C-alpha cells in the first residue's frame, strides 16, 4: 500500500509516492549494480514463474528490524 498524489503545503506541493513499498524499492535500487533488477518477496510472489529469478539473499535494510529476502530478475537470459 502506498499513497500517491500531490503532497505538501500551500507553499510547495509535489506529486509523489510515499509508503513502505516506496522506501523498500529505494533500498533495492541503491543495492543493485548496473543493469541489475532486484525485487522483494511480494513482487517475487506476484510474478510467479513469468520471469526467471534467482535468490539474491537476505539483506538488512534501513527501516526494517528484520532482514528482507531479495531476488534478482535474470532478465538478460530472458531476452536472449
Wavefront OBJ file of the C-alpha trace (Angstrom):
o trace
v 0.000 0.000 0.000
v 1.350 3.410 -0.979
v -0.012 6.929 -1.073
v 0.312 8.700 -4.422
v -0.686 12.247 -5.212
v 0.055 15.867 -4.597
v 1.632 16.072 -1.168
v 2.884 19.153 0.596
v 1.726 22.543 1.730
v 0.110 25.530 0.067
v 3.603 26.965 -0.499
v 5.063 23.822 -2.075
v 3.356 20.740 -3.430
v 4.904 17.791 -5.273
v 3.341 14.809 -6.976
v 4.990 11.865 -5.232
v 4.567 8.401 -3.793
v 5.181 7.581 -0.140
v 4.986 4.390 1.869
v 6.908 1.327 2.953
v 6.963 -0.177 -0.562
v 8.480 3.011 -1.976
v 11.170 3.055 0.728
v 11.991 -0.612 0.172
v 12.239 -0.055 -3.586
v 14.700 2.771 -2.999
v 16.852 0.454 -0.857
v 16.857 -2.181 -3.635
v 17.800 0.473 -6.176
v 20.839 1.511 -4.131
v 21.843 -2.135 -3.656
v 21.570 -3.058 -7.350
v 24.531 -2.950 -9.723
v 24.284 -1.647 -13.292
v 21.623 -3.447 -15.359
v 20.523 -5.485 -12.349
v 16.887 -5.745 -11.229
v 16.268 -6.613 -7.580
v 12.819 -7.369 -6.187
v 11.321 -8.255 -2.831
v 9.215 -11.167 -1.697
v 5.822 -9.688 -2.613
v 6.899 -8.965 -6.198
v 8.502 -12.391 -6.443
v 5.226 -13.980 -5.293
v 3.209 -11.863 -7.759
v 5.252 -12.698 -10.872
v 5.418 -16.420 -10.132
v 7.318 -18.118 -12.922
v 6.636 -15.431 -15.549
v 10.242 -14.214 -15.349
v 13.380 -16.109 -14.405
v 14.709 -15.152 -10.976
v 17.340 -16.289 -8.552
v 17.700 -15.730 -4.842
v 19.998 -12.809 -4.079
v 19.896 -13.463 -0.340
v 18.631 -11.843 2.812
v 19.604 -8.207 3.237
v 19.292 -5.925 6.240
v 17.831 -2.647 5.021
v 17.357 0.660 6.784
v 13.926 0.983 8.339
v 13.362 -2.771 8.797
v 14.074 -4.648 12.014
v 14.410 -7.992 10.233
v 16.380 -8.831 7.063
v 14.329 -8.998 3.853
v 14.608 -11.671 1.173
v 15.810 -10.231 -2.121
v 15.614 -11.819 -5.571
v 17.318 -10.886 -8.816
v 15.366 -10.909 -12.060
v 17.576 -12.655 -14.601
v 16.312 -10.526 -17.478
v 19.353 -10.842 -19.731
v 18.757 -14.578 -20.017
v 15.019 -13.986 -20.563
v 15.565 -11.708 -23.583
v 18.432 -13.655 -25.142
l 1 2 3 4 5 6 7 8 9 10 11 12 13 14 15 16 17 18 19 20 21 22 23 24 25 26 27 28 29 30 31 32 33 34 35 36 37 38 39 40 41 42 43 44 45 46 47 48 49 50 51 52 53 54 55 56 57 58 59 60 61 62 63 64 65 66 67 68 69 70 71 72 73 74 75 76 77 78 79 80
